[in-house]
Amino acid sequence: MKDWAGTGQAYADSYASLCVGTAGTLLGMLGAPAGRSLLDVGSGTGLLAASFVDVGWDATGCEPEPTMREVALQEHPAIRVLDGALPSLPFADAEFDAVVANFVLNHVADPRASAGELLRVSADLVAATIWTNSPTWLWREVCDRAALVPSEGERLPPEKDFERTVDGFARMLGDAGWKSPRVSEITWTWSADAPALWASAEGGVGGAGQFYRALDDAGRRSFRAAFVSVCDERSIAGRLPLVHSAAIAVASHG
């Protein structure tokens, strides 16, 4: 539900390298490519789709934000990336052997309808990920030091929302028609480059970026100074270690 308009390059310079951290697990869960086709829904700047292509999948991206598609075309020109968004994808039933949505269902207005749409266009396997733990402490600490009140962000209505845990994710997918989804959790540390993190904020990526963009000039100066202070204290060898956890689900169409 966040506004991703115009954030393609800022996302590519920052969080794209974090989100592709699920690639190895997804590749293992979906098995050998064997010439199979795959659709990456919400493909962003194309980094995950490229990971699948690299091991032999026939991958197609689907991304509604034009600046994301522009970056994908520049960085991965051999991969087809089409315009399309959940919960209504521009594809036929069972058009792809496998369908993946990496950190997409935690952003859509109707997670169950969207998860059901992923299943519709898959002929065999469907996989999805959500965040179960993300270091929002970083941006909250920045706000605290800058004497700014952090935004709580937009919430789904209770009837649309779901618990952002392994079990909650599994229940939501079951409600959407996924049959016995196998859901596991992985945790990894993203060694973030401070300038890349700042690019995400300045570029309007995610909740922190939207919060920063809404500040006046004085608020932005305070936010920037607090960010530098936090990074100076928390960085190790020039990089900021941020621990993340994700729930990863896979199910068979049949």
HUBELFEN-V829817 format. One record per residue. SS is DSSP state (H for helix, E for strand, - for the rest). Layout:
# HUBELFEN-V829817
ss=SS
ss=SS
This chain:
# HUBELFEN-V829817
ss=-
ss=-
ss=-
ss=-
ss=-
ss=-
ss=-
ss=H
ss=H
ss=H
ss=H
ss=H
ss=-
ss=-
ss=-
ss=H
ss=H
ss=H
ss=H
ss=H
ss=H
ss=H
ss=H
ss=H
ss=H
ss=H
ss=H
ss=H
ss=H
ss=H
ss=-
ss=-
ss=-
ss=-
ss=-
ss=-
ss=E
ss=E
ss=E
ss=E
ss=E
ss=-
ss=-
ss=-
ss=-
ss=-
ss=H
ss=H
ss=H
ss=H
ss=H
ss=H
ss=H
ss=H
ss=-
ss=-
ss=-
ss=E
ss=E
ss=E
ss=E
ss=E
ss=-
ss=-
ss=-
ss=H
ss=H
ss=H
ss=H
ss=H
ss=H
ss=H
ss=H
ss=H
ss=H
ss=-
ss=-
ss=-
ss=-
ss=E
ss=E
ss=E
ss=-
ss=-
ss=E
ss=-
ss=-
ss=E
ss=-
ss=-
ss=-
ss=-
ss=-
ss=-
ss=-
ss=E
ss=E
ss=E
ss=E
ss=E
ss=E
ss=E
ss=-
ss=-
ss=-
ss=-
ss=-
ss=-
ss=-
ss=-
ss=H
ss=H
ss=H
ss=H
ss=H
ss=H
ss=H
ss=H
ss=H
ss=H
ss=-
ss=E
ss=E
ss=E
ss=E
ss=E
ss=E
ss=E
ss=E
ss=E
ss=E
ss=E
ss=E
ss=-
ss=-
ss=-
ss=H
ss=H
ss=H
ss=H
ss=H
ss=H
ss=H
ss=H
ss=H
ss=-
ss=-
ss=-
ss=-
ss=-
ss=-
ss=-
ss=-
ss=-
ss=-
ss=-
ss=-
ss=-
ss=-
ss=-
ss=-
ss=-
ss=-
ss=-
ss=-
ss=H
ss=H
ss=H
ss=H
ss=H
ss=H
ss=H
ss=H
ss=H
ss=H
ss=-
ss=-
ss=-
ss=E
ss=E
ss=E
ss=E
ss=E
ss=E
ss=E
ss=E
ss=E
ss=E
ss=E
ss=E
ss=E
ss=E
ss=E
ss=H
ss=H
ss=H
ss=H
ss=H
ss=H
ss=H
ss=H
ss=H
ss=-
ss=-
ss=-
ss=H
ss=H
ss=H
ss=H
ss=H
ss=H
ss=H
ss=H
ss=H
ss=-
ss=-
ss=H
ss=H
ss=H
ss=H
ss=H
ss=H
ss=H
ss=H
ss=H
ss=H
ss=H
ss=H
ss=H
ss=H
ss=H
ss=H
ss=H
ss=H
ss=-
ss=E
ss=-
ss=-
ss=E
ss=E
ss=E
ss=E
ss=E
ss=E
ss=E
ss=E
ss=E
ss=E
ss=E
ss=E
ss=E
ss=E
ss=-
ss=-
